[in-house]
């Protein structure tokens, strides 16, 4: 029978990171997960997971959505090899509850920025997909550590944004995007979100310049599309 260690070895051999897993129970049960017993999340942590994408054909072909296309190919291949079903946090419907799954699978907590924060990786991690297995797989116990935000009195993430996009009313995505389009937004565009970088947790896992710039440009392209549609 396939073990979690064998699954993790396959995931990491493919350039990605195992992000925990859990046995499906009634709170997660839905018709389109009929027959699924175990979910194993797949993603990136810091620079781990970036190199495999950055060296891929999708990263260099100039077509839209390179990271999503690479994720589909890489995680789809894993699913085929391991006898699982691949699920993704993009491209729905169906829209899978990845944030809730992540908090069940490992020690992820909602930060003041709305992103999930991890006690080790801070805000520098992501979930690119999941492997859904029909058979039960023994999982490690969930890491019980509390959110590092609970003991962070100063919360510098909330004051670091140049346009105050994060506040009591949530995230002002319009103000953020407008700033990024102006010359004053170059520091965020080239080095990554200043609010995210202000978090003191997991700084050693912060994205390098190429990774940071890729994600900022991807965010702004997606916002441009949303605004044209709206």
C-alpha positions in Angstrom: 0.0 0.0 0.0 1.2 3.5 -0.9 2.6 5.4 2.1 2.8 9.2 2.8 6.6 8.9 2.6 6.4 7.5 -0.9 3.9 10.1 -2.0 6.1 12.9 -0.6 9.2 11.5 -2.3 7.4 11.5 -5.7 6.1 15.1 -5.1 9.6 16.4 -4.2 11.2 14.5 -7.1 8.8 16.5 -9.3 10.2 19.8 -7.9 7.2 20.5 -5.5 6.6 20.3 -1.8 4.3 18.1 0.2 2.0 20.5 2.2 0.3 18.0 4.5 -2.8 16.0 4.1 -5.9 14.7 5.9 -8.6 12.1 5.8 -11.8 13.5 4.4 -14.7 13.7 6.9 -18.2 15.0 6.7 -17.3 18.6 7.0 -15.4 18.3 3.7 -17.8 15.9 2.0 -19.5 17.0 -1.2 -20.9 15.2 -4.2 -17.9 15.9 -6.5 -15.6 14.3 -3.9 -17.5 11.0 -3.8 -15.2 8.1 -3.3 -12.3 10.3 -2.1 -10.7 9.2 1.3 -7.5 11.2 1.5 -6.4 14.6 0.3 -2.6 15.4 0.1 -1.8 19.1 -0.7 1.0 20.0 -3.1 2.7 23.4 -3.3 5.8 25.5 -2.8 7.6 26.9 0.2 10.0 29.7 -0.2 12.2 29.0 -3.2 11.4 25.3 -3.1 9.0 24.7 -6.0 10.2 27.8 -7.9 13.2 26.4 -9.8 11.2 23.5 -11.4 8.7 26.0 -12.8 11.3 28.6 -13.8 13.1 26.0 -15.9 10.0 24.7 -17.5 8.7 25.2 -21.1 5.7 27.0 -19.7 7.8 29.6 -18.0 9.5 30.5 -21.4 6.8 30.1 -24.0 5.2 33.5 -23.6 1.7 32.2 -23.3 -0.9 33.1 -20.6 -1.0 31.5 -17.2 2.3 29.8 -17.3 2.4 28.8 -13.6 -1.1 27.3 -13.7 -0.3 25.4 -16.9 2.9 24.0 -15.4 1.0 23.1 -12.2 -1.6 21.2 -14.2 1.1 19.3 -16.1 3.3 18.5 -13.1 0.6 17.6 -10.6 -1.4 15.8 -13.3 1.6 13.6 -14.0 1.9 12.9 -10.3 -1.7 12.0 -10.0 -1.4 9.6 -13.0 1.7 7.9 -11.5 0.3 7.6 -8.0 -3.3 6.6 -8.9 -4.9 9.8 -7.6 -7.1 12.5 -8.9 -5.6 16.0 -9.4 -7.4 19.0 -8.0 -6.4 22.6 -8.4 -7.1 26.0 -6.7 -7.7 27.7 -10.0 -9.7 27.0 -13.2 -13.0 26.2 -11.5 -15.8 25.3 -11.3 -15.7 23.3 -9.2 -14.0 25.7 -6.8 -12.2 23.7 -4.1 -11.8 25.0 -0.6 -8.0 25.1 -0.6 -7.7 27.6 2.2 -9.8 25.4 4.5 -8.0 22.3 3.4 -4.7 23.9 4.1 -5.7 24.8 7.7 -6.7 21.2 8.2 -3.6 19.7 6.6 -0.9 21.7 8.4 -0.3 24.7 10.7 -1.7 27.4 8.5 -3.6 30.4 9.9 -5.2 33.4 8.3 -2.9 36.5 8.7 -4.0 40.1 8.9 -3.3 40.4 5.2 -5.7 37.6 4.4 -2.9 35.3 3.3 -2.3 32.1 5.2 0.7 32.3 7.4 2.9 29.3 8.4 5.0 29.2 11.6 8.1 28.4 9.6 7.6 29.8 6.1 5.7 32.9 7.1 3.8 34.3 4.1 6.2 32.7 1.6 4.4 29.6 0.6 1.6 28.5 -1.7 -0.7 25.6 -2.7 -0.6 24.6 -6.3 -2.9 21.6 -6.2 -3.9 18.5 -4.4 -3.9 14.7 -4.9 -7.2 13.0 -4.0 -6.8 9.3 -3.2 -9.7 6.8 -3.0 -7.9 4.7 -0.5 -7.0 5.7 3.1 -3.4 6.8 3.7 -2.0 7.3 7.1 -1.2 11.0 7.7 1.1 12.6 10.2 -0.7 14.5 13.0 -1.4 18.1 12.1 1.2 20.5 13.5 -0.6 22.2 16.4 1.5 25.4 16.6 -0.6 28.6 16.9 -0.5 31.5 14.5 2.6 33.6 14.9 0.4 36.6 14.4 -1.1 36.0 17.9 2.2 37.0 19.5 3.0 39.8 17.1 2.1 43.1 18.8 3.3 45.6 16.3 1.9 43.9 13.1 4.2 45.7 10.7 2.5 44.1 7.8 -0.5 46.4 8.3 1.5 49.7 8.2 4.1 48.8 5.5 1.8 49.2 2.5 2.5 52.6 0.8 -1.1 53.1 0.0 -2.7 51.6 3.1 -4.4 48.8 1.2 -4.7 46.6 4.3 -7.0 47.8 7.1 -10.0 47.1 9.2 -12.2 46.8 6.2 -10.0 44.2 4.5 -7.9 44.4 1.4 -8.4 47.3 -1.0 -7.3 45.5 -4.1 -8.1 48.5 -6.3 -5.8 50.9 -4.4 -3.1 48.2 -4.5 -3.3 47.7 -8.2 -3.4 51.4 -8.9 -0.2 51.9 -6.9 1.5 49.1 -8.8 0.7 50.8 -12.1 2.4 54.0 -11.1 6.2 54.6 -11.0 6.0 54.8 -7.2 4.9 51.1 -7.2 8.2 49.9 -8.8 9.6 48.8 -5.4 6.6 46.5 -4.9 6.7 45.3 -8.5 10.4 44.4 -8.5 10.8 43.2 -5.0 7.4 41.9 -4.0 4.6 43.3 -1.8 6.1 45.5 0.9 3.4 44.5 3.4 4.2 40.8 2.9 8.0 41.5 3.1 7.5 43.4 6.4 6.3 40.2 8.2 9.1 39.1 10.6 8.2 35.4 10.2 10.1 33.2 7.8 12.2 35.9 6.2 14.8 33.4 5.2 12.2 31.9 2.8 11.3 35.2 1.1 11.1 35.2 -2.7 14.1 36.2 -4.6 13.9 39.0 -7.2 12.8 36.9 -10.2 10.2 35.0 -8.2 8.8 38.1 -6.5 8.6 40.0 -9.8 6.9 37.1 -11.5 4.1 36.9 -8.9 3.6 40.7 -8.8 3.2 40.9 -12.6 0.9 37.9 -12.6 -1.3 39.6 -10.0 -1.4 42.8 -12.0 -2.3 41.0 -15.2 -5.1 39.1 -13.4 -6.4 42.4 -12.0 -6.3 44.0 -15.5 -8.4 41.1 -16.8 -10.9 41.4 -13.9 -11.3 45.2 -14.5 -11.9 44.7 -18.3 -14.6 42.1 -17.5 -16.2 44.3 -14.8 
